[in-house]
Amino acid sequence: MNCILSKNLELFQLRFPQLFDALNLEKYCENDEGIMPAGCTLVTTKINSPSVKDNGILLHSLYDPIKESEKLLNSVDTEKDALVFYGFGLGYSLDLAAKKFPKKIIVLIEPDINYFLLALNFYDWSKIFAHQNLICLINASSKDVVSVEEKIGIDNCHFISLQNHKAHNLPYFSAVEELTKRNREKKQINENTLEKFSKLW
């Protein structure tokens, strides 16, 4: 096992011991089984940092993934208390978000354990796991994801949803986004109804 993966797994186990056990990640401490999902190949960017091509789809820029992440996070609504990542590639944007927004809640969502391990295998997650308000939803059901969003407050979340980070499991991410949209609309309808009839009560 490479040193990056070993260090990341150790930090993950320290930070989220119950989730580590639930995901049965102990076996990955012994070998690299399943680390590179089928169809994925490692590529090197122009700044000599890693990226991955997943069935022909690049997870990050071939030029500068860090600048790419900076541009993405410049559009974050700073008034909202939470950043919700629907997929995250190798973790460049998560790492930058952890540094840039130390007080915000950061929620990362990945339904496939192997894609989570793919990120841990090639990118240093020490700053991410050190973030005080990190929520890891790995292999969580769509209903559980939306339940967490509701507890935070869906309208209080800024969602980061990149097609290339969701392409490996579009049905799952589409279901999560549809449930999120439906719950937001339901909340809006309830608020509008309350406002309309509140003076009658």
N, C-alpha and C positions, 0 to 999 in steps of 0.2 A: 504494500500500500504506500502511495506517495505521502510525503510529509504534510502537504496541504490538506489532503483528505483526513489524515490522522488527527491533525490539530483541530480541524473543523468539527469532526465527530466528537472529539473530547470536549470542546467548548459547548456543543449542542447538548451533550449528555449532562454537563454541569448545569446548564441553564434550564433545560426542559427534560429532567430525568424520566418523568412518567411518559411523555410523548416518545422519548427515545426507546423506552421499553415496549410501548404499544406498537411502534413501527417495526420492532424487531431488528433494530439497526446493529445489534451486537455482532451479527454475522458479517457485517461489512467491515468490522474492525480486523477481520482475519484475512480477507481477500478483496479483490476488486470486482467481484461478481455483480453484474448488472449495472456497473457504473456508467458505461457508455450505451445508451439505448440504441436499439436497432435503427440504422439509417443515419446515425449521427457520426460526424467526423470532426476532429479538432483542426482548426485553422489558426494561423498567426496573423495578427493585424499589423498595420504599418508602424504602429508604435510598439511592436513586439509584445503585445498582450494577447491573451487567448480569446478566441471566439469559437463558436461551434456552428457547423452547417447541419441542419436537421432536415433530412430528406429534401435537400436543395434550398432550404430556407435558412438564411443567416440569422442567428439570434442577436448579433450585434454588428455594428459597423466594421467593415474591413479596414477602415482608416483610423478612427479614434473613438472607441467605445465610451471613454470618459467624457469627451466633449459632447457626444451624443446624449449621454445621461444628464449632463448639465443643462443642455437645451430642453430636455424633457421636463426636468424639475423646475425650470424657470417659469413654467406655466402653472405650477401648483397654486391653488387658492389658499393663501396663508391664513385666511380667516377660519378655515376648517381645522378641526383638531386631529383628524386622522387621515392617513394615506393608506389606501387599500390597493395592493398590487395583484392584479389578475395575471399570474405568471410573472417571471422575473429573469428569465435567461440564466446567465451565470451569476448575476447579483450586482452588476455595476451600479445600477440605479438605487438599489437597496443600500449599498455601501455609502453612496453620496447622500442619500436621504438621512441615514443615521447620523452623518456628520453635520448636515445642514439643518436638520430639524430635531434637535435632541429632546424637545418637549412633546412633540407630536406622538400620537399612537401610530405605529407602523404595523399593518396587517399584511402578511404575505400568504398567498393562496397557491397551492400546487397539489393537484390530485394524484400525480404519479410520483411515487417515491424515487424512482430511478432518475427522474429529471431534477429532483431536489439533490440527489447524490451527485448528479452530473455537475451541478453548480459547486457543490462542496469539494469536488475533485480538482477543480481548476482555478478557483478564486478564493482568496483569503476573506473569510467571513467574521474575523475577530471583532471588527467594529460593529458589525450588524448584531452579533450575539450579545455585545456589550450594551446595546441600546436599552434604556430603562423600560420603554413602553412597547416592546416587541410582542406581537401575537403571531404564532406560527400555526397555520391551518394546512397541514400536510395530510393528504389522503382523507380529508374531511368531506362529508356529504354536502350537497348544495344547500340543503336546509340548515345544516349547522353553520355554514358560512354566513347565510343571510341572518340567522339568529344573532351571530356576533355583530354583524353590521347594525342590526336593530338596537342592540344594547348600547352600542356607541352612539347611534343616531344616524340613520342613512343620510339625512341632509347635512350631517356634520362630517361626512366622508368625501375626500377627493379621490376619485378612482383613476388608477393608471392601468390602462388596458391596451396593450400592443398586440397586433395580430400575430406577429412572429413569435411572441411568447405564449400564445394560446393555441397555435396551430396543431400541436401534438395531441390536443384533446378538446377540440372545438365544441363537441356536444355538451361536455361538462361546463365549460365556461359560458356557453350560450344559455344553459339552464340557470346558472347562477345569476347572470345579468338579467335574464327575463324575470326571475323571482324578485330581484332587487328592484327592477322597474315597477313591477306589479305592486310591491309593498309600498314603494314611494308614492305611487298614484293613489293607492288606498288611503294612505295617511293624508294626502292632500285633499281627497274627497271628504274624509272625516272632518278635517279642519274647516273646510268650506261650509260643510253642513252645520257644524257647530256655530260658526260665525253668522250664518244666515238665520238660524233659529234661536240664538242665544237670548235675544231680546224678548222672545215670547215666553221664556221660562222664568 
